[in-house]
């Protein structure tokens, strides 16, 4: 006898066996509906990014002066006013992409500082000279700029303490007419040879009201 099908009120009978058309089968009716086990959703990896326009400020060089009211020497950063303003801009930019909680683990940080080219790199018609350097060989102490950025990351709640930074890459490049700016990225590190994520230079300006 060949196989045959016959419509029923609850499903279709194939070769004498009831095949249910709903979520239940005859054999598993008492155990409830069939469920497909899905893997748990993996949390997206956090990647912080921030950009600040203008000249990057260093932190660490000190100067002293006698305070007229305190009558004693006060030690401050030699660029105190400019440093505080620039560092606050970094903090504000970082807070727009801060993690749900400050990271209390190993963190990697990558920084690019864009600086303008000297006028000597250009011809009188504005074209870049072929022999012009491709990478700047001078500028503010890059380690002192890093100090200001890492402190800003603590204030912005990117990490609990800048001692969490295990990987740090600092680069200085020419802005090629776009403008002086500093880009900062950070992400969690869990493996010694962990791949560096894509670091896009994209600024989210939001939507107009």
Secondary structure, 3 states (H helix, E strand, C coil): CCCCEEECCCEEEECCEEEECCCCCCCCCCCCCCCCCCCCCCCCCCEEEEEEECCCCCCCCEEEEECCCCCCEEEEECCHHHHHHHHHHHHHHHHCCCCCCCECCCEEEEEEEEECCCHHHECCCCCECCCCCCCCCCCCCHHHHHHHHHHHHHHCCCECCHHHEEEEEEEEEECCCCCCEEEEEEEECCCCCCCCCCCCCCCCCCCCC
